[in-house]
Amino acid sequence: MAARFLYTGTGMRGMDREPPRPMDPMEGNQMRVIFNEGLKAVADDLDHMARNVRDAIHGAGQALLNTDLDAAQTVIDNDAETDALSTSIVDQCVELLARQNPVATDLRVVVSTMRLAITFERMGDLARHIAESARRTYPDSPLPQDIVSTFTKMQQFLDVTADRLVTMLADRDTKVADQIIHDDDVLDDLHKKTLEFAQSEDFPGTNQQLINVVLIGRFMERLGDHAVSAARRVVFIVSGFDPSKEPDRDEGTDID
């Protein structure tokens, strides 16, 4: 992305002070190179984080629907790396803001990258919560059999969304971002079915399974909401347009 730097002097411009010297063109070029290198490092870490989140979502679904203890434990163990990446990305972005004083497009990219890292960290946490639910009830399923098909559809939707997140971020693809944003209603409708099932008078499971249906359904629905937030952020990075400001947007998915 093309952008420029704005030089701001330090200190007060009193009458007894010499005016700041103009920036040497070579110095400006060097700052540009340093900034680009820093931004590239952050982007690589964010891509890595997106892949981790994708794997966590896939693994959580495997643990939930197939009572796979190994998959559950892998998701739980790997969440620490996702958290560490988020912290590292935020720290790198803060350093870029402090040292480079970016403006315009560069500022938009850096701030949005910080928010994406935080969103991905939350998604990793949600996947971990699902995996923990599966581990807690192993070798039994945390869900009544009658609702498994609905959760299977929710997981299939999230698997596709997780793959799209990786593609969207790697390519800065706003078309993929638009797909994520506009398809979210499918997951919301499935989530409503899980709530209706939980509220039915003839609920066929235990009290613990009732809690699991409500909580896991909520975790999965929030994964979709965070994916929408990430997609909107990528559109904003690329175009400068914020889709969350659309008049007909769903208020429930604006979670930044």
N, C-alpha and C positions, 0 to 999 in steps of 0.2 A: 504494500500500500504506500502510495506517495504521501509524504508529509514533510513538514519543515520544523525547524527548531526556532524557538523564540528566546533570545538572549536577554536575561535580566541581571542587572548588576547587583552586587551586594553592598550593604552599607547605605548611609544617608548621603545625599548629594548636597553637602553644605558648600558655602562659598569658598571655604578654605580647602576644599578637596579637589583633586584633579578629576576630571570626567573619566568614566571608565573607558578603557581602550577598546577600539573596535575589535571584534573577534576576527582572528586570522582565518582565512578560508581553509587552510590546512587543519586548523584546530576544529573548525566546524565539521569538516569531513570526518575527522577522527571521532568526534562525538557521535556522528551519525552511524559510523561503523560499530562503535561500542553499543549504542542503543539497539541496533539491528541484531547484533550477536546476543544481547541479553533477551530480546524479544523472541528470538529463535529458540533459545534454551527454555524459556517459559512455555512456548508453544509445544515443544517436544515433550515436556513434562505433562502438559495438559492432555496431549494425545495419549500418552501412557496411562494417565489417570482414567480417561474415557474407556480404554481397553480393559482396565481393571474393573471398572463399574459394569461393563458388558459381561465380563466373566462372572462377576458376583451375582448378577441377575440370572444368568443361565444356571449357575450352580445352586442358587437358592431355589429355583424352580425344580431342579433335579432332586434336591433334598426334600422339598415339600411333597411333590407328587409321586415320588418313588421311594420314600422313606430311606434315602441314601445318607447314611451317617457320615461317610467319608466326604461327600460333597458338602454337607453342612459344615463340617469342621474346617474344610478348606476355605470356604467363604468367611467363616469367623476369623480364622488365623490371618487371612490375607487383608482383612480390613485395616489392619495397622499400617500397611504400606500405603493404602489409599489416603489414610489420615495424614501420614507423613508427607506425601506428595502435595496435599492441599496446603499444609503449613509451609512447605518449601516454595510453592508457587506464590502464595500471598507474600512471603518475605521477599522473594525476588521482585515482585511487582512494586512493593513499597520502596525497595532500593532504586528501581528504575524511576519512580516518581520523584524520589528525593534527589537523585544524582543528575537526572537528565531533564527534569522539568518539562515533560512532554505536553504538547498542546494539540488541539483539533483532533484529527483522526488517531494520532498516536495515543493521546490521552484516553480516547474512547476505547481503544483496544486494550490498554493496560487495565483500566478499571473494570471492563467487562470480563477480562480474563480472571481477575480476582473473584468476581461473582460466580463465574463458571466453576472455578475450583471449589468454592463453598457449596454450590449446588451438587456437584459430583460427590463431594464428601457426604452430603446428606443422603444421596442415593445409595452409596455404599453402606451407610448405617442402616438404611431400610432393608436392604438385601440381607444384611447380617441379622436383623431382627427376625426375618422370615426363616433364615437358617437356624437360628436359636430355637424358634418354635418347633421346627422339625426335629431338632436334636433332643429337645425336652421330652417329647412323647415317644421317641424311638424305643422299640421297633414298631409301635403303633402309629397310624396316621394321626396328625393333629386335627383332621377334618372328618366329618361324617361322609360316608360314601355317597349319599344323595346329592351332595353339592360339589363333589370333586370335578365333575365335568365343567361346571362354570368356572372353577378356579383354573382348570386346564386351559380354557379359552383365554382367561386373563393372562396366564403365563405365556401362552403363545403370542399374544399381543405384545407383551413386554419384551419377549425375546426379539421380535422384529424391531421394536422401538430401540432396544439396546444396540442392535447392529446398525440401525440408522444413525444413532448418535455418533458412533465411531466414524462412519462415512461422512456425516455432516461436518464433523470437526476437522477431520483430516483434509477435506477438500474445500472447507468453508462453503458448503453447498446449500444455498438458500432454498432450493427446490425440495431437498430432503427435509430441511427445517420446516417448510410449509406443510409437508406431509405429516410430520410429527404433531404439529399444532392442530391441524384440522381433523386428524383421526382420533384425537383423544376422547371424543364423545363415545366411541365404541367401548372403551375401558370404563367410562363413567356409567354406562348402561349396565355393564356386567356387574359392577360394584353394587349398583342398586338391587340387583337380583340377590346378591349375597346378604344384603340387609333385610330384604323381604323374607328370605329363607330363615334368617336368625330370629325374626319377629313372629314367625308362624307359630300358632298354638300347638301344633303337633310336631315341634322340632324333634328330630329323631336321634339326637346325640346326647352326650353328657353336658353338664354345666361347663366343664373345661373346654369341650369342643365348641360350645356356643361362644365362649370368649375368644377362642382361636379364629372362628369364622369372622367375627367382627374385627378383631385386630389385624389378622393377616389380610383380609379384604381391604382394610384401611391402608396398610403398608403398601399394597400393590397399587391402589388408587393414587397414593401420594407419589409413588415412583413415576407414574404417568404424568402427574402434575409437574414434578421437577424436570422431567424430560421436555415438557412444553416450555418451561422457564428457560432451559438451556437453549432450546431451538430459537426462542425469541431473542435471546442474547446474541446468538450467532448472526441472525438477521440484522440486528442492530450494529454489530461489528462491521459487517460487510457493507451495509447500505446507509447506515445512519438513521434508519427508520425503526421506531420502536413499535412492534406489533401489539404490545400490551396496551397501547393508547387507542386502539381501535374502538369505536363506540359500541360495537356489538360483541366485544370480547367477553369471555366467561370470567367473571371476577374471581371464581374459585381457583383459577390456575395461575394467578399473578402472585407468586409467592416470594419474590425477591425482597 
